[in-house]
Amino acid sequence: MSVAPRSVVVAHRERMIAEGIAAGLARYPGLIASAATTATELRAGVGLIDAVALDPRIHGADAVAARLRRAGVRVVFFGNDIAGDEGIRVSTDEPVATLASALAPGVVAPGRVRSRLTAREEQILRLVSRGLAGKQVARHLGISPKTVERHKTRIFAKLGVANQAAAVRAAFAADSLEEVG
């Protein structure tokens, strides 16, 4: 069973900060991160996003946070002291990993991909990353195409991704795949 990717938005009043944090979050397998700088941009995303990291100093932050929560979106505020809000908070002194966990509990940090896959799963992922189709992988390894597909399904579940391209991207982002000649 594969895990659906989770869409997260980093909303900060300063575009460079929002984009930098979103880039850090995008390294996590299973997270699709983007940036916003206004409450209006967030309101437009209701129904499309799973979680938001929100700068409490964005104009209208409290109102948009309430609306997002009603829509089932997980809201995490930046900073320690947010008057009048009972939401989840992550200090800007914390690493991106802390924010990733707050936005998507259970998310796997990049760099831990290799330790989560079996040797056979790594082998299959390396062959897939070279562009081999399932039948070609099966022939190369002397196993059935159905066995290759079962391995790929387990790989997707372990990496928290929905498809083969995302699995390869996650593994390369974590430097888990060596170049195969």
PANUPA-810355 format. One line per field, with one value per residue: residue number from 1; x, y, z of N, C-alpha, C in turn. Coordinates in steps of 0.001 Angstrom, whole numbers, plus 524288, in hexadecimal, padded with zeros to 5 digits. Layout:
! PANUPA-810355
n	[NUM_...] .
npx	[X_...] .
npy	[Y_...] .
npz	[Z_...] .
capx	[X_...] .
capy	[Y_...] .
capz	[Z_...] .
cpx	[X_...] .
cpy	[Y_...] .
cpz	[Z_...] .
//
This chain:
! PANUPA-810355
n	[1_2_3_4_5_6_7_8_9_10_11_12_13_14_15_16_17_18_19_20_21_22_23_24_25_26_27_28_29_30_31_32_33_34_35_36_37_38_39_40_41_42_43_44_45_46_47_48_49_50_51_52_53_54_55_56_57_58_59_60_61_62_63_64_65_66_67_68_69_70_71_72_73_74_75_76_77_78_79_80_81_82_83_84_85_86_87_88_89_90_91_92_93_94_95_96_97_98_99_100_101_102_103_104_105_106_107_108_109_110_111_112_113_114_115_116_117_118_119_120_121_122_123_124_125_126_127_128_129_130_131_132_133_134_135_136_137_138_139_140_141_142_143_144_145_146_147_148_149_150_151_152_153_154_155_156_157_158_159_160_161_162_163_164_165_166_167_168_169_170_171_172_173_174_175_176_177_178_179_180_181] .
npx	[80347_80294_8062F_7FF29_80419_806A0_801F8_807D0_80833_8105D_80EAE_812F3_815D9_81E4B_8231F_82CA3_82F89_826D1_82787_8315D_83005_82819_82DB0_834A1_82D80_829BD_83123_82E6F_829C5_81D4A_818F6_813A3_8173A_81440_81493_80F31_80B1C_80309_7F68A_7EE5B_7F24A_7F2D5_7E847_7E47D_7E877_7E2BC_7DDAA_7E4A8_7EDDA_7F505_7FA39_7FF0E_80970_80A08_80C8A_80A25_80983_805D3_7FC86_7EFBA_7F129_7ED05_7E250_7E2BC_7E7B9_7E01D_7D853_7DD7E_7DF35_7D4DB_7D2EB_7D882_7E33B_7F014_7F5DC_80139_807D8_8123B_81BDB_81C42_8157C_808D8_7FEEB_7F24F_7F077_7EE66_7F439_7FDB6_80B1F_81791_82420_82C59_83678_837E7_83B8C_838AC_834D5_82EC8_82659_82284_81F26_8174E_81039_80DD1_80C15_813F1_8198F_824B2_831E1_83AA9_84581_8447D_840AE_8461C_847CB_83DE7_83AD0_83B43_84625_843A8_83B56_84098_84713_83FD0_83B88_8445D_845B9_83C5B_83DD7_844DC_83EDD_83A4A_82FAC_82557_824B5_82E90_834F4_831EC_8355C_84022_8427F_83F0B_83522_82712_81EA3_81617_819E3_8214B_81A8E_81567_81DD2_81FD2_81696_817A6_8209B_81CBC_81588_81C27_8224E_81B0D_81659_80F81_81192_81A5F_82181_821CA_825FE_83022_833E1_8336A_83AA7_843F3_84493_846E4_85088_85183_8527B_85C55_863E1_861B0_86865] .
npy	[7FB61_8085D_814E8_82081_82C50_8377D_84420_84FC5_85CE8_867A9_872D4_87EFF_88C33_89019_88DA3_88862_882F1_87C6A_8766B_871CA_86B7C_86505_85FF2_85A2E_85370_84E07_84691_83DFD_83160_82F08_8389D_843BF_84FE1_85D85_86BAB_8771E_8847B_88A48_88AFE_88A32_88408_87A96_878B0_87699_86CD0_865DF_85969_85514_853E0_84D41_85002_85B4D_863F1_86EB8_87C2A_883EA_88E7C_89171_898E0_896D0_88CBD_886E3_885CA_8807E_8777B_87302_87107_869ED_861A0_85E82_85A46_8515D_851EC_850C7_85984_8603A_868F0_8722B_87544_877F3_87D0D_87F7A_88713_88445_87B85_86E02_86722_85E88_86097_86415_8673E_870AD_86ECD_8646B_858AB_855DE_84BD4_84AB3_8512A_84BE7_8427F_8466A_84A40_84165_83721_82BFF_82C76_82929_82BD8_83143_829E2_82187_819F9_81156_80A97_80719_800B5_7F3BA_7EBDB_7E780_7EDE2_7F773_7F49E_7F2FC_7FD0C_802A0_7FE4B_8014E_80C00_80D2B_80CB4_8035F_7FB44_7F481_7E9E4_7E8C0_7EA21_7E167_7D959_7DB55_7D948_7CF4E_7CCD3_7CCDD_7D5C3_7D8AB_7D77A_7DF6A_7E806_7E6F4_7E8EA_7F35C_7F81D_7F6F0_7FD16_80718_80888_8086A_8112F_818C3_81CA6_81E8D_81A3B_81498_81BF3_8238B_81D8B_81B5F_8259E_8285F_8216F_82471_82EBB_82CE2_82905_81E3D_81799_81268_8159E_80D53_80589] .
npz	[80000_7FC48_80136_800CD_7FB76_80375_8036F_806B2_80B4A_80CE7_81353_8140C_81710_811D2_805B4_8029B_80B8F_80CDC_80392_80504_80DF8_80A22_8023E_80860_80D49_804AD_802BD_80842_806F6_801E5_8044A_7FE82_7FC58_7FCD9_7FB8D_8019F_8035E_80718_80DB9_806DC_7FEB0_80405_80682_7FC9F_7FB0E_80103_802C1_7FC07_80120_80B42_8145A_81B50_81DB9_8250D_825A6_83030_82F63_825DD_81F4C_8234E_826D7_82F7F_82CF2_82342_82687_82D0B_82592_81EFC_825F5_827C2_81E35_81ED9_81E2A_822C6_82B6B_82E36_835E7_83496_83E04_84C08_8532E_851CB_852EC_8577C_85126_84FD2_84A38_843DB_84594_8407B_8433A_83D32_83F0E_83E86_8373C_8298F_82925_8322F_82FEE_82718_82BA6_83220_82AE0_824D9_82B05_82D2F_8241F_81C76_81E3E_814C3_80FFA_8162B_8102D_80BC5_81472_81636_80E1E_808DF_8046E_7FABB_7F79D_7F688_7EE4A_7E637_7E592_7E240_7D837_7D383_7D3D8_7CBFC_7C37B_7C088_7BD35_7C42C_7C0AF_7BC39_7C4ED_7CA93_7C3E9_7C409_7CE8A_7CFCA_7D38D_7D50D_7CDD8_7D3EE_7DE16_7DE1E_7DD90_7E735_7EE04_7EB21_7EE7D_7F955_7FABF_7F80B_80028_808FD_80716_806E1_7FDD3_7F18E_7E7DA_7DE17_7D9CE_7E1B9_7E9B9_7E615_7E58D_7F033_7F474_7EF4E_7F2E0_7FD12_7FC19_7FB08_7F2CA_7EB62_7E041_7D5C3_7CD1D] .
capx	[80000_805B3_80435_7FE54_8075E_803F4_80306_8088B_80969_8131C_80CBD_8160E_8154F_822DC_8232C_8317A_82F46_822DF_8299B_835B2_82DE6_8255C_831B6_83672_82969_82925_834FA_82C26_82675_817B8_8171E_813CB_81731_81422_81502_80B4E_80C7D_7FE53_7F213_7EB3A_7F477_7F159_7E2A7_7E3C8_7EA2F_7DF5E_7DBF2_7E904_7F26E_7F455_7FC7C_8013E_80CDC_807F8_80ED2_805BB_8096F_80342_7F772_7EB51_7F2FB_7E968_7DD80_7E3C6_7E8E5_7DB13_7D5B8_7E056_7DE15_7CF7B_7D33C_7DB8B_7E8C9_7F35A_7F84E_805AC_809C4_817B1_81CC8_81AF0_81139_804B4_7FAAA_7ECF5_7EFD0_7EFA2_7F674_802E7_80F2C_81CF3_827B3_82FDB_83B9D_837F2_83CEB_83455_832B4_82AB8_821D1_82077_81C47_81296_80C9D_80C5B_80E2D_81583_81CB0_829F2_835F2_83E0D_84A50_84346_83E37_84904_84712_8388C_839F3_83E6B_84A18_840F5_83863_84477_848CE_83B8F_83B32_848D0_844A1_8381F_84006_847AC_83AF8_83863_82A26_82498_82618_8343B_8371D_830DD_838E4_84571_8432A_83D43_83057_82275_81CEC_81287_81D30_82376_8165D_814A1_82231_81F0A_8125D_819F0_8241F_81978_8135A_82063_82432_816B5_8158E_80B2E_812FF_81FC7_824AB_8227D_8297A_83570_83543_83451_83F8C_8484A_844CF_8494C_8559B_8516A_853A0_8614E_863B5_86268_86A48] .
capy	[80000_80D18_81945_8250F_830C6_83B8A_84960_85385_8623A_86AEE_8782A_882CC_8915B_8910B_8899A_8854D_87F67_87871_872EC_86ECB_86760_86152_85CBE_85673_84F7F_84AF0_8424B_8399B_82E1C_82F29_83DFB_8475C_854E7_86263_87051_87B48_888FD_88CFF_887D1_8895F_87F74_875F5_877C9_87449_86764_8628F_854D9_852FB_8532E_849F9_85281_86082_8665A_8740B_88095_8866F_89413_89274_89B64_89331_8876B_88419_8847F_87C72_872A7_870C6_86EFD_8654A_85D5E_85CA0_85733_84CA7_852DB_8512D_85EAB_860AB_86E4A_87338_87851_875AC_87FBD_88160_88869_882F2_87706_86909_863D0_85C3F_8648B_8624F_86BA3_87168_86CE8_85EBE_85709_854DA_846B1_84B73_8533C_847AF_83EEA_84908_84AA5_83C32_83346_8270F_82D48_82701_82F96_82FA3_82791_81CA0_8168F_80C7A_8071D_8052B_7FD01_7EEF6_7EBCF_7E661_7F295_7FB2F_7F2AF_7F414_802B3_80438_7FCCB_804AE_8113A_80D0D_80CD7_7FE32_7FA14_7F027_7E4E4_7E8AB_7E946_7DBED_7D613_7DC51_7D6E3_7C9E4_7CC4B_7CE00_7DB3D_7D97D_7D829_7E4B6_7EBAF_7E6A5_7EBC5_7F8ED_7F9CD_7F781_8019B_80BC8_80906_809B9_81672_81C69_81F11_81C3B_817C2_81332_820AE_825EE_81A28_81C52_82AEA_8283F_81EA4_827C3_83339_82B0D_826CB_818AA_81490_81394_81536_807F1_805B2] .
capz	[80000_7FC25_8043C_7FD7A_7FCE4_80676_80190_80AEE_809AA_810AE_812AC_81704_814A7_80E89_8019A_802A2_8100F_80B93_7FF92_80736_8115A_806B3_7FFB3_80C4B_80E0D_7FFE6_802E0_80B16_803AB_80331_80501_7FA1B_7FF18_7F9D8_7FED0_8011C_80694_808E0_80F50_80225_7FC07_8070C_805D4_7F76F_7FB3A_8043E_7FFDA_7F901_80476_80FE0_818FB_81A7C_82198_82497_82873_832C5_82E44_820DA_82022_82305_82800_832FA_82A20_81F5E_82964_82EAD_820E2_81D4F_829A7_826B2_8195F_81FEA_81D29_8277C_82B95_831C9_83602_835BF_842B9_8511D_855E0_84E67_85678_85610_84DB4_85259_84636_8442A_844A0_83FCA_843A3_838BA_840AC_83DB0_831ED_825FC_82A7E_8361F_82D20_823CE_82F15_833F3_82674_822F8_82EB1_82AD3_81F6F_81CFD_81CDC_81079_811F1_818D8_80C5B_80B2C_818E0_81649_809DC_808DE_80042_7F5CB_7F638_7F48F_7E93A_7E28B_7E4ED_7DF02_7D2C8_7D1BE_7D314_7C6FB_7BF59_7BF24_7BE45_7C7D5_7BE35_7BB95_7CA2C_7CBD0_7C0C4_7C5FA_7D3B6_7CFB4_7D6A5_7D1DD_7CDD4_7D854_7E2B5_7DDB0_7DEF6_7ECED_7F064_7EA33_7F1F0_7FE93_7FA86_7F835_80573_80CA3_8060B_80747_7F8B7_7EEAA_7E2EF_7DD15_7D91F_7E6DF_7ECBD_7E437_7E741_7F5DB_7F577_7ED9A_7F662_801EB_7FAA1_7FC21_7EE26_7E8E7_7DA8B_7D416_7C7C0] .
cpx	[80370_80306_803A5_801EE_80421_805BF_8035F_809FD_80C27_81163_80FBD_815C3_819F4_82388_8280F_8317A_82B69_82501_82E15_833D0_82B0E_82947_833E1_83284_828CC_82D0D_832CB_828AC_820CE_8159D_817B5_8131E_81724_8142C_8109C_80CFC_807C0_7FA1F_7EE99_7ED27_7F2EF_7EB8F_7E190_7E530_7E6D4_7DD38_7E050_7EDC3_7F116_7F645_7FEDA_804D2_80BED_80AD6_80A4B_80560_80769_7FDEF_7F309_7ECAD_7EF1C_7E47A_7DE71_7E518_7E3D6_7D83D_7D85B_7DF3E_7D8A5_7CF5C_7D68C_7E15A_7EBA4_7F639_7FC86_8079C_80FA1_817F7_81AEE_8160C_80D59_7FFEF_7F570_7EC4C_7F18F_7F263_7FBDB_806D4_81474_8205C_82B22_8357B_83C35_839A7_83805_831CA_82E50_825C3_81F57_81D40_8173C_80E7C_80A82_80EAD_80F60_818BD_82240_82DE7_8390F_84325_84960_840C4_840EF_847F0_84192_8378F_83D5B_8425B_84782_83DD9_83C0A_84638_844AE_83B2B_83FB3_847CC_84051_83A3B_84321_843EC_838EF_832A4_829DF_8262D_82C01_836F2_83681_834A7_83E84_84678_84172_8388D_82BB6_82123_81941_81592_81FA5_81F5C_8153A_818F7_82169_81AB1_8145E_81D9B_820F3_81754_81791_8224A_81FDF_815BF_81161_80CCF_818E8_8234B_825C0_8262A_82F2A_83743_8369A_83985_84448_848E1_84781_84EAC_855E3_852A6_858E2_86084_864E9_8640C_8688A] .
cpy	[804D9_81166_81DE8_8297A_834CF_840DD_84D1D_858D1_864FA_87081_87BC5_887FA_892C0_88C7C_88627_8815F_87B09_87483_86F92_86A59_8634D_85DC1_858AD_85218_84BF4_84672_83D6F_83677_82E5A_83495_840FD_84CB8_8597B_866EF_87421_87FC8_88BF2_88926_886A2_8849E_87A71_874B2_8752E_86E7B_863C7_85E26_8524B_851C7_85000_84C9A_857C3_861E1_86C32_877ED_88384_88C4B_8955D_894C8_8976B_88D96_88467_88259_88021_87749_86FFF_86E55_869F4_860A6_85B20_85934_85243_84D2B_8535A_8566B_85EAD_8664C_86E6A_8764B_87597_877FC_881F6_88239_886B7_87E45_87214_86549_861B2_86081_861ED_8672F_86BF7_86FF6_8670D_85D6A_85602_84F96_84724_84D7E_84F00_843E2_84154_84956_84558_8381F_82E1A_827A4_82B63_82AFE_82DAD_82D86_82285_818AF_8114D_808B3_804CF_80107_7F830_7EF51_7EAEC_7EB23_7F6CE_7F9A7_7F3EF_7F9EB_804C9_802F7_80031_80A2B_811A2_80CF7_8078B_7FDA1_7F557_7EAE4_7E464_7E7B4_7E386_7D855_7D690_7D976_7D130_7C8F7_7CDBA_7D3D4_7DC77_7DA51_7DD9A_7E8AC_7EB90_7E988_7F1A8_7FB0F_7FA8E_7FC37_806A2_80CB1_80AB8_80F54_81A84_81F5B_81C1A_81944_81702_81806_8234B_822AE_81B12_821B0_82B00_825A5_821E2_82C74_831C4_828A4_820F0_81552_8163A_8131B_80F92_8080B_80157] .
cpz	[80000_7FF33_8009D_7FF31_7FFD6_80499_8062E_808A7_80E29_80F95_81654_81429_81131_80AB9_801E9_80724_80EF1_8079E_801A1_80AA9_80E17_803EA_80373_80D2C_8094D_7FF99_80587_80770_80589_80430_7FFE8_7FC7D_7FB50_7FDA9_7FDA5_80495_808A0_80A80_80A9B_7FF22_7FED8_8065E_8009D_7F76A_7FE7F_800D7_7FCB9_7FC58_8094B_814DB_81774_81F00_820FB_8280D_82AFE_831AA_828CD_82218_81F5A_82461_82B66_83024_82628_82204_82B12_82A01_81EFB_820E1_828BF_821D6_81A0F_81ED5_8225D_82746_82FCD_83172_83701_83AD4_8479D_8538C_851FD_851D0_8543B_8528A_8507B_84EA3_84773_842CB_843FD_83FC8_83EC7_83A1C_83FB2_83822_82EA9_82737_82E7C_8338D_829C1_8270C_83118_82F9E_824BE_8269E_82BF1_825E4_8207C_81B1C_81832_812BC_814DC_81528_80C28_80FA5_81905_81221_80A8C_80466_7FAF4_7F3F5_7F417_7EF15_7E50B_7E182_7E19A_7D93F_7D071_7D099_7CE06_7C262_7BDB5_7C09C_7C1DE_7C594_7BD7B_7C0CF_7CB99_7C8EE_7C2D2_7CB21_7D3EE_7D33D_7D329_7D1FD_7D264_7DD6C_7E2AF_7DF63_7E4D4_7EFCD_7EFCE_7EDB9_7F77F_7FED8_7FB06_7FDB0_80956_80BEE_80677_80237_7F5B7_7E9C3_7E26E_7DC9A_7DE5F_7EA42_7EB24_7E601_7ED0E_7F71F_7F3CF_7F130_7FB7B_800FB_7FBC9_7F764_7EBF3_7E312_7D90C_7CE5E_7C47B] .
//
